[in-house]
Every structure is written in C-alpha cells, then in structure tokens.
Amino acid sequence: MNRLSITALVLLIFIVACAPALPARNQTMNATEPVVVMNETEEVPVPVEQVQEENETVSEPAPNLQDVPRKEVVEGETVSFPNLRAVDPDGDPIEYTFSAPLDEKGVWRTKDGDAGEHLITITASDGTNTVTQQVLIVVQPKNKPPIIELEEPVEVSEGEMLTLNPTVSDPDGDNVTLSYSGWMTSNVKNVSFDDSGLHKVIISATDGKAVTTREVIVSVENVNRAPTIFDLDPVTVKEGQRVIVKPAGKDPDGDTVRFEFEEPIGPNGTWNTEIGDAGEYELLVIATDGELTAETLVSVFVEAVNKPPTIELASPIEVNEGDQVVLEPIISDPEGDEVRVSYSGWMSANTRLTTYDDAGNHKVTITARDTADNEARLEVIVVVNDLNRPPIFGAGSFN
C-alpha cells in the first residue's frame, strides 16, 4: 500500500469523526487507488487526497471556515473525538497529535470564559506519512444564573411594613422572574406585633434555565405596646364610708399590669372618707407595664351625712331652794334642720320651781332631735343649795 492510500485513509477518518463529512479543502485532490476506512457501521471506499510526503513542505491556502468541520460544545463541557479511528491497510500504527488547547489525547475540558471559535489542527501519522485536518471548535457560552444582591442585615420593628428590594441582574441579559418563600411569600409583608425574632426568607431568581436562591434573615425587633385600662363606673358613698376602686386592664404583650391612683385614693385603691369629705371628685387611675401607661378617670361622689344638732350649756347650774331653775341651752343644726328639744331626768321642761326639799345635785338630760331623726344629748347638773329658813310660830301659839 502506498503513502497516498494511507494519507487518504487518515483524512477520511478525520472527516467522519468531526462531521459534517467534507473533503479537506486545504488539500489538492489527486486520486489514486481507493482505501478502506472503518466507520462505526460499514467499510467505505473513498478516493485518496493529496499526500504530504515526509520531509516535504507543502504551502496551504487559508481555510474557508464554512467548509471546515465544526464541533460545538458549551462552556464547561469536554471536547473529545471518540470516533477518531482508522485502519491502516498495512497494519501500521497511526499516531495522532493535536494542537492546543487540546491535550495530547485530543481532550479539552472547557471552562467559563472559553466561549468563542477555536480552530485546531489534528495530525495523523503512520510514522512515514502525515496528514492534517483543521477543525473549528465552537464553544457556546454557558448560561449564567441570575445574581441577587441585597443589603443585609434586614431589620424591621413590629407593626411596620417590610419591603424587600433586592437588586437582580442576569449576566446574559435574560429576563428574570423573582419568587419568595419561607416567612414571606412576596417582597412586602405587614409585620404584626407577634412577629418579634429572626425569620428566614428565601429569594429565588430564575431566567428560565437556571435558578439562583438567596437566604435572607429578617430580624424583627419587639415593640412594647401600652396597656389598656377599662372604663370605671362611678362610685358613690356617704361621708365616713370607704371608697373602693377596682380597675381592670390588659397588656397586648402579656406584660404584668400595675395600677396607680390619684390621692386621696391610696395605693390599694381605697379611701376611707370622713365627715367633711362630701363632694364630687374626678380622680386619675393609671395602668402601667413598667414602661408605658394608660389612664382613665373615676368619678367619686361622697354624699354629706346629716349631722345631729349640737347643744351648748354650761354645767353645773346652781340655784337656791325656792328659786326657779331655767335651762337655756344653745341648740343649732349644721344643716339648719328644725330641731325638737326635750328634757328628762330631774326636769321634764326647761323650767322648774324648786322647793325647800330639793336641796342637792340633780341630773337633767337635754335631747335635741332634727328632722332626719339625728339626735344629740347633753347632761347637765343642777345644784340646789339648801336655804336655812327662820322659825315660824305655829298657829294658835298665842291663844
């Protein structure tokens, strides 16, 4: 078998391996005897092209890339020629050499950034003759996933509205669709007063081919809310009675609520009224959780108590036997009520004519009662002095 046959054999193998199967235009067609090439299914007789004799220099024109076999891959994929096989009719071994970026085994593991057209040369040799074939390797750019940028930390307070505004871009300029999952199902959320703590939100961005996710932690600050205090019913008492105020309230955060009272109501919510406290009072009641407060007013009505009359009279009162006792007490009523006066004991009225047998001390009770049936009592002592009387001649003493 001559060198031209071997050359044609190797050339055809290149074309079959690289597809589409076209004759290398950088070679001059000079047919000789046909050779047999083994592809994956059958033997194919082909004409032999120009052979470059060993140690012979051949000037080649620039290739027309439209006619050069093409092999397409995507960035990150591996370029190889698994169908590059040949059968040498003489049984000679065939060695292949590859131009960069292929390695000595004809393999190139592409990576990001390798996109573009790469014209490589494959050389086959049986040790005597060589043949070359250019192949255009087209590396398509790999789809790059979207990029999500968001300033962190994300902080919000209870009761506020949270809006996430991530900056999303796609290196390939593709349209990007956003979605949210976890604590938020959209980029907006009304934060409730039960949401304090840390919450996870997952932002997903897709260009239809790749998905990028970003996990965001949202910190919700607890906001203390003021307690509430319920309205209080008016309290009505009489002078001398106890005022009792029992406020009620609640705290939306579950804090303990304490109550404070305006004087004269004491810390325990009570007031022991006295005579003279009659009147109408609007008193402040405060509910506090230790930080915030709520206020309300309680109306307290202290009704005046009808007071008994007063009796004034100096005691003891001295008279002599035979004199008339006249009691002239000064009686008044705080409310100006009509007062009835009565006497008991040694006297049943305010006057009494003493006899010569009345010498001694005598107790008299003066009672004053008003129309409200309130009464006052005063005890006085009437001292009747013994009076010595001259002797008297009896009747008929001088008959």
C-alpha positions in Angstrom: 0.0 0.0 0.0 1.5 3.4 -1.0 1.7 6.5 1.1 -1.2 8.2 -0.8 -3.6 5.5 0.3 -2.6 5.8 3.9 -3.0 9.6 3.7 -6.5 9.3 2.2 -7.5 6.8 4.9 -6.5 9.0 7.7 -8.1 12.1 6.2 -11.4 10.4 5.8 -11.4 9.3 9.4 -10.9 12.9 10.5 -13.9 14.0 8.4 -16.1 11.2 9.7 -15.1 11.9 13.3 -15.7 15.7 13.1 -18.8 15.8 10.9 -20.0 17.0 8.5 -18.0 14.7 6.2 -16.4 17.0 3.7 -13.1 16.7 2.0 -10.4 19.0 3.4 -10.3 21.9 1.0 -6.7 22.7 2.1 -5.6 19.6 0.2 -5.4 19.1 -3.6 -7.4 16.2 -4.9 -5.1 13.7 -6.6 -6.9 10.4 -6.7 -5.1 7.1 -6.7 -6.2 3.7 -5.6 -9.1 3.6 -3.2 -8.6 2.9 0.5 -10.9 1.3 3.0 -11.9 3.3 6.1 -13.8 1.8 9.1 -16.5 3.9 10.5 -18.9 2.7 13.2 -21.1 0.7 10.8 -19.5 -0.2 7.5 -16.5 -0.1 5.2 -16.4 2.9 2.9 -14.2 3.1 -0.2 -13.0 6.7 -0.7 -10.6 8.4 -3.1 -7.3 9.5 -1.7 -6.4 13.1 -1.5 -3.1 14.8 -1.7 -0.4 13.3 0.5 2.3 15.3 2.2 5.5 13.3 1.9 7.6 13.1 4.9 10.2 15.8 4.9 8.2 17.6 2.1 6.9 21.1 2.7 3.5 21.9 1.2 2.2 25.5 1.1 -1.5 25.5 2.1 -4.0 28.3 1.5 -6.0 29.8 4.4 -9.0 27.5 5.1 -12.6 28.5 4.3 -14.2 28.1 7.8 -17.5 27.4 6.3 -16.1 24.2 4.9 -14.1 23.2 8.0 -15.7 20.5 10.1 -17.4 22.1 13.2 -17.7 20.7 16.7 -19.9 22.6 19.1 -19.9 22.4 22.9 -21.0 24.6 25.8 -18.6 26.1 28.3 -17.8 23.6 30.9 -18.2 20.6 28.6 -15.3 18.4 27.4 -14.2 18.4 23.8 -13.0 15.0 22.5 -13.1 12.9 19.4 -14.3 9.5 20.4 -14.9 8.5 16.7 -11.4 9.2 15.6 -10.4 5.7 14.4 -8.5 4.4 11.4 -7.4 1.1 10.0 -4.1 1.0 8.3 -4.1 -1.5 5.4 -0.5 -2.3 6.1 -1.3 -2.7 9.8 0.9 0.3 10.7 0.0 2.0 13.9 -1.4 5.5 13.5 -0.4 8.3 15.9 -2.4 11.4 16.4 -1.2 14.8 17.5 -3.4 17.7 18.5 -2.9 21.5 18.6 -3.7 23.5 21.6 -5.9 23.8 23.5 -6.4 20.0 23.1 -4.1 17.9 25.1 -2.0 15.0 23.8 -5.1 12.8 24.0 -7.2 15.2 22.0 -9.2 16.3 25.0 -10.0 19.8 26.1 -12.0 20.5 29.3 -13.6 23.9 28.6 -14.4 26.3 31.3 -16.2 29.6 31.8 -14.6 32.2 29.6 -13.7 29.8 26.8 -16.7 30.8 24.6 -15.8 31.5 21.0 -14.5 29.8 17.9 -11.2 27.8 18.2 -9.5 26.5 15.0 -7.4 23.5 15.9 -5.3 21.1 13.9 -5.3 17.3 14.1 -2.4 15.5 12.6 -2.2 11.7 11.9 0.9 9.9 11.1 1.9 6.2 10.4 5.5 7.1 11.1 6.3 7.8 7.5 3.5 9.9 6.2 1.4 12.6 7.9 -1.9 14.3 7.1 -3.5 17.3 8.8 -7.1 18.4 9.2 -8.4 21.6 10.7 -11.5 21.5 12.9 -13.4 24.5 14.1 -14.5 24.1 17.7 -17.3 26.4 18.6 -17.7 26.9 22.4 -21.1 28.3 23.2 -21.3 30.5 26.3 -22.8 28.7 29.2 -26.0 30.2 30.6 -25.1 32.1 33.7 -27.5 32.2 36.6 -29.1 35.4 37.8 -27.3 37.4 40.5 -29.2 38.5 43.6 -27.9 41.4 45.7 -29.5 42.6 48.9 -28.1 44.7 51.7 -28.1 43.0 55.0 -28.9 42.8 57.8 -32.6 43.3 57.2 -34.2 44.8 60.3 -37.7 45.9 61.0 -39.8 46.7 64.0 -43.2 45.1 65.0 -46.1 47.0 63.5 -44.1 48.3 60.4 -44.4 47.3 56.8 -41.4 45.4 55.4 -40.4 45.7 51.8 -37.5 43.7 50.3 -35.9 45.4 47.3 -33.2 43.1 46.0 -31.1 44.1 43.0 -31.3 41.3 40.5 -29.3 41.0 37.3 -28.6 38.4 34.7 -25.1 38.2 33.1 -26.7 37.0 29.8 -29.3 39.8 29.8 -32.2 37.3 30.2 -35.5 38.2 31.8 -35.5 37.2 35.4 -38.5 36.2 37.5 -38.5 36.5 41.3 -40.3 34.5 43.9 -40.3 34.4 47.7 -40.8 31.6 50.1 -40.4 31.0 53.8 -41.6 33.7 56.2 -42.6 35.9 53.2 -44.4 35.0 50.0 -43.9 38.3 48.3 -41.5 41.2 48.8 -43.9 43.0 51.0 -45.2 42.0 54.5 -47.1 43.8 57.2 -45.2 42.8 60.4 -47.5 42.0 63.3 -46.9 42.5 67.0 -46.4 38.8 67.4 -43.5 38.6 64.9 -40.5 39.5 67.0 -37.4 37.4 66.4 -35.4 36.0 63.4 -37.2 34.8 60.3 -35.8 33.1 57.2 -36.8 34.3 53.7 -35.7 32.6 50.5 -35.5 34.7 47.4 -35.4 32.8 44.1 -34.5 34.2 40.8 -34.8 32.3 37.5 -34.0 33.2 33.9 -36.0 30.1 32.7 -32.8 28.0 32.6 -31.1 28.4 35.8 -32.2 29.3 39.4 -30.4 31.3 42.0 -31.5 31.3 45.6 -30.5 33.6 48.4 -31.4 33.1 52.0 -32.1 36.3 53.9 -32.6 36.5 57.7 -35.1 39.2 58.8 -34.7 40.5 62.3 -38.0 41.8 63.8 -37.5 44.0 66.9 -40.0 43.7 69.6 -42.1 46.8 70.2 -43.6 47.3 73.6 -47.2 48.3 73.5 -49.0 50.3 76.1 -51.5 48.5 78.3 -55.2 49.3 78.1 -57.4 50.2 81.1 -61.2 49.7 81.1 -63.6 52.5 81.9 -64.6 52.6 85.6 -68.2 53.0 86.9 -68.8 55.9 89.2 -68.5 55.3 93.0 -71.0 56.8 95.4 -70.6 56.7 99.2 -71.6 58.6 102.2 -69.2 60.5 104.4 -67.5 58.1 106.7 -67.8 55.2 104.3 -65.0 53.6 102.3 -64.4 54.2 98.6 -63.2 51.1 96.8 -61.9 51.3 93.2 -61.2 48.1 91.3 -59.7 48.9 87.9 -59.1 46.3 85.2 -56.9 46.3 82.1 -54.7 44.1 80.0 -51.4 44.3 78.2 -51.2 43.2 74.5 -47.7 41.9 75.0 -48.7 39.9 78.1 -46.8 42.1 80.5 -47.9 42.4 84.1 -50.1 45.5 84.6 -50.0 47.5 87.8 -52.4 50.3 88.8 -51.7 53.7 90.4 -54.2 56.0 91.9 -54.5 59.7 92.4 -54.9 60.8 96.1 -56.9 60.7 98.2 -57.3 57.1 96.9 -54.5 55.0 98.4 -52.1 52.6 96.6 -54.5 49.7 97.2 -57.4 51.6 95.6 -59.3 52.5 98.8 -60.2 55.8 100.5 -61.7 56.0 104.0 -63.9 59.1 103.8 -64.6 61.3 106.8 -67.2 63.8 107.8 -66.4 66.9 105.8 -65.3 65.0 102.6 -68.7 65.5 100.9 -68.3 66.5 97.3 -67.7 65.2 93.7 -64.2 64.0 92.7 -62.7 63.1 89.3 -59.7 61.0 90.2 -57.0 59.6 87.9 -56.3 55.9 87.6 -53.2 54.8 85.8 -52.3 51.4 84.3 -48.6 50.7 83.6 -46.5 47.8 82.4 -43.4 49.4 83.9 -42.7 51.4 80.8 -45.8 52.6 79.1 -49.1 53.8 80.7 -52.8 54.2 80.1 -55.1 56.5 82.0 -58.7 56.8 82.9 -60.8 58.8 85.3 -63.1 57.5 88.0 -66.0 59.7 89.4 -66.4 59.5 93.1 -69.4 61.0 94.8 -69.2 61.5 98.6 -72.6 62.4 99.9 -72.9 64.5 103.0 -74.2 62.7 106.1 -77.0 64.6 108.0 -75.3 65.7 111.2 -77.0 65.8 114.6 -77.8 69.0 116.3 -75.4 70.5 118.8 -76.2 71.5 122.4 -74.2 74.0 124.4 -75.0 74.8 128.1 -72.6 75.4 131.0 -72.8 72.9 133.8 -73.3 72.7 136.7 -76.2 75.2 137.3 -76.6 76.4 140.8 -79.8 77.7 142.4 -81.2 78.0 146.0 -84.1 76.3 147.4 -87.2 78.1 146.4 -85.6 79.5 143.2 -86.9 78.7 139.8 -84.4 76.8 137.5 -84.4 77.9 133.9 -82.3 76.0 131.4 -81.4 78.0 128.2 -79.2 75.7 126.1 -77.9 77.0 122.7 -79.0 74.4 120.1 -78.0 74.5 116.4 -78.2 72.1 113.5 -75.4 72.0 110.8 -78.0 71.6 108.0 -80.4 74.1 109.5 -82.9 71.5 110.1 -85.8 72.1 112.5 -84.8 70.7 116.0 -87.1 69.4 118.7 -85.8 69.7 122.3 -86.9 67.6 125.2 -85.8 67.2 128.9 -85.7 64.2 131.1 -84.4 63.3 134.5 -85.0 65.8 137.3 -86.7 68.2 134.9 -89.2 67.5 132.2 -89.1 71.0 130.8 -86.6 73.8 130.7 -88.0 75.4 133.9 -88.7 74.1 137.4 -89.6 75.8 140.6 -87.5 74.3 143.4 -88.9 73.6 146.8 -87.2 73.5 150.2 -87.0 69.8 149.8 -84.9 69.9 146.6 -81.5 70.7 148.1 -78.9 68.5 146.4 -77.5 67.7 142.9 -79.9 66.8 140.2 -79.2 65.4 136.7 -81.1 66.7 133.7 -80.7 65.3 130.2 -81.4 67.6 127.3 -82.2 65.9 124.0 -82.2 67.6 120.6 -83.5 65.8 117.5 -83.6 67.1 113.9 -86.0 66.1 111.1 -83.5 63.4 109.9 -84.0 61.8 113.2 -80.5 62.6 114.3 -80.3 63.5 117.9 -77.8 65.0 120.4 -77.8 64.6 124.2 -76.3 66.7 126.9 -76.4 66.0 130.6 -76.3 68.9 133.0 -76.2 69.0 136.8 -78.5 71.3 138.7 -77.2 72.1 142.1 -79.9 73.2 144.6 -78.4 74.9 147.6 -80.0 74.3 151.0 -81.5 77.5 152.3 -81.9 78.0 156.1 -85.4 79.3 156.9 -86.2 81.2 160.2 -88.5 79.6 162.7 -92.2 80.2 162.4 -94.6 80.3 165.3 -97.3 77.8 164.9 -100.9 78.8 164.5 -102.7 79.4 167.9 -99.3 79.8 169.6 -100.6 82.9 171.4 -104.1 82.0 172.2 
